[in-house]
């Protein structure tokens, strides 16, 4: 079976392939990033999910020659997912993103509500978590 989208994998398969860096890089979209945060929060809680996400995404990016890992964006995304999970009426990821589509469609705007600077380009934000300067998560 040829995997063309992360949604073809069960949560446990997706988590395992990502952790083991056997997931094809083209399958790790923004939606996949949000899904991974959702899985980790459900399984490990917020604090461990943040740690896992940073460790695994950093390793995945490094393995594939990328330099785009951003600690602040990774942790902020995990915190945002956690925030919306606390309001969710749904019990699976795909219903969750239907309930809160802005996590996928307007993620940058969501971050702009918390940060008064471009966290995607900020060198400090790439290396370490920078607390929001406009509104906490």
Residue pairs with C-beta under 8 A, 6 or more apart in sequence:
1 8
3 9
3 24
3 27
4 27
5 27
6 14
6 23
6 27
6 28
6 29
6 31
6 32
6 35
7 94
9 17
11 35
11 39
11 93
14 23
14 32
14 35
14 36
14 39
15 36
15 39
15 40
15 43
17 23
18 28
18 36
18 56
18 60
19 56
21 59
21 60
21 63
21 64
23 60
25 60
25 64
25 66
28 60
30 104
30 107
31 97
31 104
33 57
33 77
34 77
34 81
34 97
34 103
34 104
34 107
35 93
36 53
36 56
36 57
37 49
37 53
37 77
37 78
37 81
37 82
38 81
38 85
38 93
38 96
39 93
40 48
40 49
40 52
40 53
40 78
41 49
41 78
41 81
41 82
41 85
42 85
43 49
44 52
46 78
46 79
46 82
49 78
49 82
50 74
50 75
50 78
50 79
53 74
53 75
53 77
53 78
54 71
54 74
54 75
57 69
57 74
58 69
61 67
61 68
61 69
62 69
69 126
70 119
70 120
70 125
70 126
71 125
71 126
71 127
71 128
71 129
72 119
72 122
72 125
72 126
72 128
72 129
72 130
73 111
73 119
73 120
73 125
75 129
76 111
76 114
76 115
76 119
76 132
76 137
77 107
79 137
80 103
80 107
80 110
80 111
80 137
81 103
82 137
83 137
84 96
84 99
84 100
84 103
85 96
87 100
88 96
88 99
88 100
89 99
90 96
90 98
90 99
97 103
97 104
102 109
102 110
103 110
108 120
111 119
113 134
113 135
114 132
114 133
114 134
114 135
114 136
114 137
115 130
115 132
115 133
115 134
116 133
116 134
117 133
119 125
119 130
122 130
124 130
